[in-house]
Amino acid sequence: MITTTLSGKGQIVIPKSLRESRRWRPGTRFIVEEIASGILLKPSRQFPLTRPEDGLGCTGYQGPIINLQDMEQAIQGDIRKRWQKGKTA
């Protein structure tokens, strides 16, 4: 069991072994929650959780949905076309 002490300023030092195992660096912000058995510290997220569909609207694509296989075929076709053009030029 690891113990720590509350300072006169209300600060608690989180032992180095715990900070390193959690990869908590100086400046890490925490959410402090009171729970039945004590206090819970959780690192706050720097960025809010998002879903893929939240960001896809910024692409500007207005056409039909294209599956991955069709995209791969189109990319490969364009690469072949560019390679052939460069080879004959």
N, C-alpha and C positions, 0 to 999 in steps of 0.2 A: 504494500500500500504506500502511495506517495502522498505526502502532506505538504501544505503550503500555508502561508500566513497572510491575513488581511492587513494591509498597511494603514497608517493614519489617514491617508488620502483615499482609502477605499479600493486600493489596487491589490490584485492578486497576481503573483508570478506563476505562470503555467510552466511546469518543469520542462527543461530542454528536451528530454527524451520524448515527451508527449508532443511538443511543438514540432520536432523533427519527424516523428512518425506520421503526423497529420499534414506535414508540409505547410505549417502556418508560419508566415514570415512577419517581420515587423510591419505594422500598418494593416494587418488583417482585421477586418471589421466583423463583429459578432452580433448575433441576435441573442438576447438574454431572456430566457423564459423561466418563470417560476412554476415548478411542478411540485406534486405532493411530497416527493422525497428530497427536494432541494432546489437547486438552480441548474438549468441546462444552458450550455453555451453552444451555439451553432454558427459556423461561419456564414455570413450573409453572401448571397450571390451577387457578383458584380454586374451581371446582366440578367434580365428577367428571362424566365423560361419561355421558349417560343416553340411553335410547331412549324414543320416545313411549309405548310400552306400559308403561314403568316408572311413568309418572305418571298414566296413564289410570285406574288402579284407584282413585285417590282421589276420583273423581267420584261414586261411589256409585250410578251407573246400573246397574240389574239387568235391563233389558229386552233385546229383540232388537237386533241391530246395525242401525243406520239409516244409509242412504247420504246424501251431501251434498245431493242433489237433493230428497229427501224432507224433510230438515231445512229447506231453503230454503222449500219449499212451506208447511210448517207455520208457519214464522215469518211469511211473507207473509200467510197466512190469519189469523193472530192479529192482525197489524197492521191488516188490513182490518176485522176484527171490532171491534177497539178504536176505530178511526177512526169506523166507523158508529155505534157506541154513543155516542161523544162528540158526534157530529153531531146525533143525535136527542134527546139528553138536554137 
